[in-house]
Amino acid sequence: MKAGWIVLAVAGFSGAAVAQQGAPVPSSLQAPVTTLSGPQTLAPPARTYDARDAGRNEDVLDRFEDELPPVSPRVGAFVIRPQLRGSLIYDDNIFATESDEEEDMIGVLGFGARALSDLPQHAIGFRANADFYQYFENTDENYWVGELGTSGRYDLNRETSFGADLSARRLVEPRDEPDDLGGEEPTVFYGYRAAVNGQNISGNIVSRVELGTQFLEYEDTETPVGTIDAESRNRDEFFGDARIGYRYLGPQEVYVRFRGNDRTFDQDLDDNGFQRESTGYRADLGATADLGGLFYLDASIGYQSQDYDDARFGTVDSPVATASLLWNPTRLTSVRAEGSYEFVESLTTGTPGYWRSLYTLRIAHELPYDFLVIGRLILQERDFERINRDDDTYGADIGLRYRIDRGLFLDAEYRFREQDSNLATAEYTRNLVLLQIRRTF
C-alpha cells in the first residue's frame, strides 16, 4: 500500500499543480475554519501581463505568478482554468504534541478547475477542487478536502450590480488547532453557504451589501474508548455585511464596515452543558493609502461584540484592529507586514473563544532565471475567554519558487512552528518540509 502511494505521489510531481500560495499543508496559523461567511468574489479571466503597467503597489509575489499566464482553453463564452498539483510533505510532529512526537511523510494529490465567463456585461463562474492527503505510516490520518461552488453577477447598469454565491465544502480541523476533537481520525465537517449581494459606485462613493446564511455539520469521530458525538457542534448562521467608502486620489479610500451575525445550534446544550447560541456584530472604520508610490497601507480600527445565551459566557467585546503595509523598495522586492487583533469563536470546553493577536512579516524577492525566494516570520497570541489558557505561537518559513514555464511551478519550502502555553498539552515544536510541482492550464 505504501509503495502504491509513493508511485502516485511521484506521478503527481510529474503531472503538475495548482494554488498560488503553494500546497496547503496539515498545519495552520490562521483562525480555525469555523465560518464561511467571508465574501466570495468572482475572479476575473486571465489577463495579459505588461511590465509597463505594473504598479508600485503590486506585490512581487502576485506579479511573479501572473506575468506569464497560461493560455487557458475556451468553451463558448467561458475561460476554463484546470489545475493539478503533486506534493510531498515531511512533518516531524503530525499530532502537534509536546512529547512522543510522531513523524510521517504525506503525499498530496490535488486537482480543480474554474470556469469564468468572459463577457462585456454580467458574469458567472463555477469552481470545483479537491485535495487528497495520504500519510505513509499513520493511515488513520488520511483525509480529503474539497469545494463545489458557483457565483454570478448581474450588471443593472455601469454603476450598480447584484450577485449571488453558492458553495459546499468538505473541511478538516488541523491537529494544531484548539477545536480538533482529538479522535483517532481528523475532525471532518461540512460547510454549506448561500449569499446574495449588491454593489454600487456613484461618483466617489462605493458601497456593497451582502446577506446570507451558512450551515456547518460535523462528523462523529472515534477514540480508543468510544465515539465522540459531534452533533452539538452543528449550527446555522445568518449574517450581513455592509460597507460604504469614499474614494479620494484615485482608488484610495476611507470606509466604514458593519458585520452582524446570529448563530443557532442544533442542540440547546453542548456535551459540557453550555449554551453556545449567540448574536454579534463588528464595526470598523478604515482607510487605504498609497504613500508616495513605495508604500501601500490598508488599516482599520473598530469594535467587536458577541453576546451568548449562556450567562457563564456572557458578552465578549473589545476594540479590534487590522493593518497591512506593503513596501516595494525595488521592483524585484516586496515586504509585507500585517497585524490583527480580533475575537475568534472556539468550541473548546468552557470558553466561547479567544482574542487573537496575529503578526506576520513576509519578504519576497525575485531572482534571475525565473526564481523567487520567500521568507516569513509569524507571531500569534491567543488569550482564551473564561478559562486560564494562553498560547503563544512562533513561526518561520523559507521557500524557493521556480517558474518552469507558463503556469508550471516548482516549490520548495521549510516551516518551523513552536507553541508555548500555560496548558502543557497545548505545547509543541514542529518542522515541516514541502516539495511541490503544480500546473495551471
VEXTI-940929 format. One record per residue (C-alpha): residue number from 1; residue in one letter; chain; x, y negated, z. Coordinates in steps of 0.05 Angstrom, whole numbers. Layout:
BEGIN
    k  r  c       u       v       w
  NUM  A  A       X       Y       Z
...
This chain:
BEGIN
    k  r  c       u       v       w
    1  M  A       0       0       0
    2  K  A      56     -48      18
    3  A  A      92     -34     -47
    4  G  A      29     -48     -87
    5  W  A      22    -116     -55
    6  I  A      95    -132     -68
    7  V  A      82    -118    -141
    8  L  A      21    -163    -140
    9  A  A      59    -219    -106
   10  V  A     115    -215    -158
   11  A  A      62    -215    -213
   12  G  A      32    -278    -181
   13  F  A     100    -312    -185
   14  S  A     107    -296    -258
   15  G  A      36    -318    -273
   16  A  A      39    -389    -243
   17  A  A      -4    -432    -199
   18  V  A     -47    -487    -172
   19  A  A     -54    -542    -119
   20  Q  A     -19    -608    -119
   21  Q  A       7    -605     -49
   22  G  A      32    -533     -52
   23  A  A       2    -469     -26
   24  P  A     -39    -472      37
   25  V  A      -2    -433      90
   26  P  A     -35    -400     151
   27  S  A     -17    -459     195
   28  S  A     -48    -527     204
   29  L  A     -34    -592     240
   30  Q  A     -99    -622     215
   31  A  A    -165    -621     251
   32  P  A    -199    -553     252
   33  V  A    -244    -545     192
   34  T  A    -309    -551     231
   35  T  A    -341    -606     189
   36  L  A    -351    -612     115
   37  S  A    -384    -680     116
   38  G  A    -328    -718      83
   39  P  A    -346    -749      16
   40  Q  A    -336    -704     -44
   41  T  A    -312    -745    -104
   42  L  A    -318    -726    -176
   43  A  A    -248    -722    -204
   44  P  A    -233    -758    -270
   45  P  A    -209    -720    -331
   46  A  A    -134    -713    -343
   47  R  A    -103    -778    -365
   48  T  A     -44    -792    -410
   49  Y  A      14    -819    -369
   50  D  A      53    -880    -390
   51  A  A     111    -901    -345
   52  R  A      99    -974    -363
   53  D  A      31    -970    -328
   54  A  A      59    -941    -262
   55  G  A      42    -989    -205
   56  R  A      89   -1006    -149
   57  N  A      37    -978    -100
   58  E  A      36    -910    -134
   59  D  A      64    -852     -93
   60  V  A     123    -818    -127
   61  L  A      95    -751    -105
   62  D  A      30    -763    -143
   63  R  A      66    -791    -204
   64  F  A     112    -731    -207
   65  E  A      51    -685    -211
   66  D  A      14    -727    -262
   67  E  A      64    -756    -311
   68  L  A      66    -693    -354
   69  P  A      -5    -667    -351
   70  P  A     -22    -601    -384
   71  V  A     -63    -601    -448
   72  S  A    -127    -573    -419
   73  P  A    -177    -536    -463
   74  R  A    -243    -568    -480
   75  V  A    -312    -536    -485
   76  G  A    -361    -584    -515
   77  A  A    -362    -647    -471
   78  F  A    -323    -613    -415
   79  V  A    -249    -611    -399
   80  I  A    -231    -544    -366
   81  R  A    -173    -541    -316
   82  P  A    -157    -468    -298
   83  Q  A    -107    -459    -242
   84  L  A     -65    -399    -219
   85  R  A     -16    -391    -162
   86  G  A      30    -338    -133
   87  S  A      63    -349     -66
   88  L  A     107    -312     -16
   89  I  A     109    -336      56
   90  Y  A     153    -314     114
   91  D  A     123    -331     183
   92  D  A     163    -313     245
   93  N  A     103    -323     293
   94  I  A      38    -308     257
   95  F  A      -4    -310     321
   96  A  A      28    -374     347
   97  T  A      45    -344     415
   98  E  A      97    -364     467
   99  S  A     126    -294     475
  100  D  A     124    -227     438
  101  E  A     125    -263     372
  102  E  A     102    -223     312
  103  E  A     135    -238     244
  104  D  A     109    -219     176
  105  M  A     113    -232     101
  106  I  A      50    -257      68
  107  G  A      32    -254      -6
  108  V  A     -18    -304     -33
  109  L  A     -54    -299     -99
  110  G  A     -97    -359    -117
  111  F  A    -139    -379    -176
  112  G  A    -191    -431    -192
  113  A  A    -220    -477    -245
  114  R  A    -252    -545    -253
  115  A  A    -298    -565    -309
  116  L  A    -304    -641    -315
  117  S  A    -347    -678    -365
  118  D  A    -312    -729    -410
  119  L  A    -369    -776    -429
  120  P  A    -372    -852    -434
  121  Q  A    -431    -852    -385
  122  H  A    -453    -807    -328
  123  A  A    -411    -748    -304
  124  I  A    -419    -677    -279
  125  G  A    -367    -628    -254
  126  F  A    -362    -556    -229
  127  R  A    -308    -525    -186
  128  A  A    -290    -455    -162
  129  N  A    -229    -429    -126
  130  A  A    -206    -372     -83
  131  D  A    -141    -353     -46
  132  F  A    -126    -283     -22
  133  Y  A     -76    -273      35
  134  Q  A     -44    -205      44
  135  Y  A       1    -191     105
  136  F  A      53    -137      91
  137  E  A      53    -108     162
  138  N  A      -6    -137     200
  139  T  A     -60    -120     151
  140  D  A    -116    -136     200
  141  E  A     -97    -209     188
  142  N  A    -115    -205     113
  143  Y  A    -167    -255      92
  144  W  A    -192    -297      34
  145  V  A    -220    -367      29
  146  G  A    -258    -399     -28
  147  E  A    -307    -451     -53
  148  L  A    -362    -459    -105
  149  G  A    -387    -529    -117
  150  T  A    -416    -579    -165
  151  S  A    -422    -655    -165
  152  G  A    -452    -706    -211
  153  R  A    -461    -780    -223
  154  Y  A    -518    -817    -259
  155  D  A    -499    -887    -282
  156  L  A    -560    -931    -277
  157  N  A    -521    -989    -306
  158  R  A    -449   -1016    -303
  159  E  A    -458   -1036    -230
  160  T  A    -500    -981    -199
  161  S  A    -495    -905    -198
  162  F  A    -525    -847    -160
  163  G  A    -493    -780    -146
  164  A  A    -501    -713    -112
  165  D  A    -456    -657     -87
  166  L  A    -469    -584     -70
  167  S  A    -418    -535     -43
  168  A  A    -410    -468      -9
  169  R  A    -344    -449      24
  170  R  A    -314    -389      60
  171  L  A    -263    -413     111
  172  V  A    -217    -387     167
  173  E  A    -196    -418     233
  174  P  A    -119    -419     235
  175  R  A     -88    -379     291
  176  D  A     -54    -441     320
  177  E  A    -120    -480     328
  178  P  A    -159    -482     394
  179  D  A    -223    -456     361
  180  D  A    -193    -390     339
  181  L  A    -233    -335     374
  182  G  A    -172    -292     386
  183  G  A    -201    -230     355
  184  E  A    -166    -173     321
  185  E  A    -182    -207     255
  186  P  A    -183    -280     236
  187  T  A    -244    -322     254
  188  V  A    -285    -329     189
  189  F  A    -340    -379     178
  190  Y  A    -381    -407     121
  191  G  A    -399    -479     105
  192  Y  A    -458    -500      62
  193  R  A    -464    -573      44
  194  A  A    -513    -617       4
  195  A  A    -509    -692      -2
  196  V  A    -534    -750     -44
  197  N  A    -500    -817     -53
  198  G  A    -507    -885     -85
  199  Q  A    -456    -939    -100
  200  N  A    -459   -1010    -127
  201  I  A    -407   -1061    -150
  202  S  A    -435   -1131    -151
  203  G  A    -381   -1183    -164
  204  N  A    -331   -1175    -107
  205  I  A    -379   -1134     -64
  206  V  A    -371   -1059     -65
  207  S  A    -419   -1014     -27
  208  R  A    -431    -939     -20
  209  V  A    -481    -897      19
  210  E  A    -483    -822      28
  211  L  A    -535    -778      64
  212  G  A    -532    -703      71
  213  T  A    -535    -640     112
  214  Q  A    -489    -581     125
  215  F  A    -495    -514     158
  216  L  A    -438    -475     190
  217  E  A    -445    -400     201
  218  Y  A    -393    -356     237
  219  E  A    -378    -282     231
  220  D  A    -372    -239     293
  221  T  A    -302    -212     306
  222  E  A    -275    -150     342
  223  T  A    -229    -146     402
  224  P  A    -199     -85     437
  225  V  A    -254     -90     490
  226  G  A    -314    -103     444
  227  T  A    -347    -151     396
  228  I  A    -345    -227     402
  229  D  A    -414    -253     383
  230  A  A    -402    -318     346
  231  E  A    -475    -335     333
  232  S  A    -474    -390     386
  233  R  A    -426    -429     341
  234  N  A    -475    -433     283
  235  R  A    -501    -504     274
  236  D  A    -535    -554     228
  237  E  A    -512    -626     219
  238  F  A    -547    -685     187
  239  F  A    -500    -741     171
  240  G  A    -499    -810     140
  241  D  A    -442    -853     116
  242  A  A    -447    -926      94
  243  R  A    -390    -971      72
  244  I  A    -390   -1043      45
  245  G  A    -328   -1080      24
  246  Y  A    -307   -1147      -4
  247  R  A    -252   -1146     -56
  248  Y  A    -200   -1201     -57
  249  L  A    -139   -1209    -102
  250  G  A    -159   -1153    -148
  251  P  A    -171   -1085    -116
  252  Q  A    -150   -1106     -45
  253  E  A    -209   -1101       2
  254  V  A    -237   -1116      70
  255  Y  A    -291   -1067      90
  256  V  A    -337   -1042     145
  257  R  A    -359    -970     151
  258  F  A    -411    -935     194
  259  R  A    -419    -859     201
  260  G  A    -473    -824     242
  261  N  A    -489    -750     256
  262  D  A    -540    -706     291
  263  R  A    -517    -635     307
  264  T  A    -563    -578     328
  265  F  A    -542    -507     345
  266  D  A    -579    -441     332
  267  Q  A    -575    -425     406
  268  D  A    -592    -475     462
  269  L  A    -534    -449     504
  270  D  A    -466    -422     482
  271  D  A    -436    -359     512
  272  N  A    -409    -400     571
  273  G  A    -475    -435     587
  274  F  A    -461    -503     555
  275  Q  A    -509    -543     512
  276  R  A    -469    -569     452
  277  E  A    -522    -606     413
  278  S  A    -504    -679     404
  279  T  A    -513    -744     366
  280  G  A    -457    -792     350
  281  Y  A    -431    -848     308
  282  R  A    -367    -882     287
  283  A  A    -360    -955     264
  284  D  A    -296    -982     232
  285  L  A    -270   -1049     207
  286  G  A    -213   -1041     157
  287  A  A    -173   -1072     102
  288  T  A    -127   -1053      45
  289  A  A     -69   -1099      25
  290  D  A     -14   -1100     -27
  291  L  A      45   -1133       8
  292  G  A      89   -1162     -46
  293  G  A      85   -1101     -91
  294  L  A     131   -1060     -47
  295  F  A      83   -1041       9
  296  Y  A      11   -1018       7
  297  L  A     -28   -1016      72
  298  D  A     -96    -986      89
  299  A  A    -115    -995     163
  300  S  A    -177    -995     205
  301  I  A    -199   -1002     278
  302  G  A    -266    -981     306
  303  Y  A    -306    -945     359
  304  Q  A    -327    -872     363
  305  S  A    -380    -842     408
  306  Q  A    -412    -773     415
  307  D  A    -470    -761     464
  308  Y  A    -481    -689     486
  309  D  A    -544    -658     513
  310  D  A    -504    -623     568
  311  A  A    -494    -671     627
  312  R  A    -426    -638     641
  313  F  A    -401    -664     574
  314  G  A    -439    -730     577
  315  T  A    -418    -784     527
  316  V  A    -348    -783     498
  317  D  A    -328    -851     470
  318  S  A    -267    -894     458
  319  P  A    -236    -944     409
  320  V  A    -205    -909     349
  321  A  A    -156    -929     294
  322  T  A    -125    -905     229
  323  A  A     -68    -933     187
  324  S  A     -30    -913     125
  325  L  A      30    -950      98
  326  L  A      63    -934      31
  327  W  A     132    -963      16
  328  N  A     166    -955     -51
  329  P  A     237    -981     -41
  330  T  A     255    -957    -111
  331  R  A     215    -928    -169
  332  L  A     243    -859    -151
  333  T  A     228    -861     -76
  334  S  A     165    -865     -34
  335  V  A     160    -869      41
  336  R  A      90    -858      71
  337  A  A      76    -869     145
  338  E  A       7    -850     173
  339  G  A     -24    -852     241
  340  S  A     -93    -840     271
  341  Y  A    -128    -835     338
  342  E  A    -197    -803     338
  343  F  A    -243    -752     372
  344  V  A    -244    -681     344
  345  E  A    -300    -635     366
  346  S  A    -279    -567     392
  347  L  A    -316    -504     415
  348  T  A    -262    -486     467
  349  T  A    -292    -465     534
  350  G  A    -311    -522     579
  351  T  A    -296    -580     533
  352  P  A    -333    -618     478
  353  G  A    -267    -632     442
  354  Y  A    -204    -673     446
  355  W  A    -175    -741     429
  356  R  A    -122    -731     376
  357  S  A     -64    -776     360
  358  L  A     -31    -755     295
  359  Y  A      31    -788     265
  360  T  A      67    -768     202
  361  L  A     126    -796     164
  362  R  A     139    -768      94
  363  I  A     194    -785      44
  364  A  A     191    -763     -29
  365  H  A     250    -775     -76
  366  E  A     253    -756    -149
  367  L  A     320    -727    -172
  368  P  A     347    -719    -243
  369  Y  A     326    -659    -285
  370  D  A     254    -656    -260
  371  F  A     268    -643    -186
  372  L  A     232    -674    -127
  373  V  A     254    -669     -54
  374  I  A     204    -679       2
  375  G  A     215    -687      77
  376  R  A     163    -697     132
  377  L  A     162    -708     207
  378  I  A      99    -696     248
  379  L  A      76    -711     319
  380  Q  A       7    -691     344
  381  E  A     -21    -702     414
  382  R  A     -86    -671     437
  383  D  A    -119    -694     502
  384  F  A    -179    -649     517
  385  E  A    -241    -678     550
  386  R  A    -269    -648     616
  387  I  A    -213    -596     623
  388  N  A    -140    -601     643
  389  R  A    -106    -587     577
  390  D  A     -57    -630     537
  391  D  A     -20    -605     475
  392  D  A      39    -638     441
  393  T  A      59    -610     373
  394  Y  A     123    -628     336
  395  G  A     137    -612     263
  396  A  A     190    -620     210
  397  D  A     185    -599     136
  398  I  A     234    -600      80
  399  G  A     216    -580       9
  400  L  A     241    -579     -62
  401  R  A     196    -581    -124
  402  Y  A     218    -565    -195
  403  R  A     176    -582    -256
  404  I  A     189    -526    -305
  405  D  A     141    -550    -358
  406  R  A      74    -586    -365
  407  G  A      31    -562    -308
  408  L  A      82    -510    -286
  409  F  A     118    -520    -219
  410  L  A     164    -480    -174
  411  D  A     162    -499    -100
  412  A  A     205    -481     -41
  413  E  A     191    -506      30
  414  Y  A     213    -495     102
  415  R  A     167    -514     160
  416  F  A     183    -518     234
  417  R  A     129    -525     288
  418  E  A     135    -528     364
  419  Q  A      78    -539     413
  420  D  A      85    -557     486
  421  S  A      24    -553     531
  422  N  A       4    -551     604
  423  L  A     -34    -488     584
  424  A  A      20    -435     580
  425  T  A     -17    -392     529
  426  A  A     -20    -451     481
  427  E  A      55    -460     475
  428  Y  A      94    -433     415
  429  T  A     151    -443     366
  430  R  A     142    -425     293
  431  N  A     183    -424     229
  432  L  A     154    -415     160
  433  V  A     188    -408      92
  434  L  A     148    -415      28
  435  L  A     165    -397     -44
  436  Q  A     113    -411     -97
  437  I  A     101    -416    -171
  438  R  A      38    -450    -196
  439  R  A       6    -467    -262
  440  T  A     -49    -515    -283
  441  F  A     -72    -506    -355
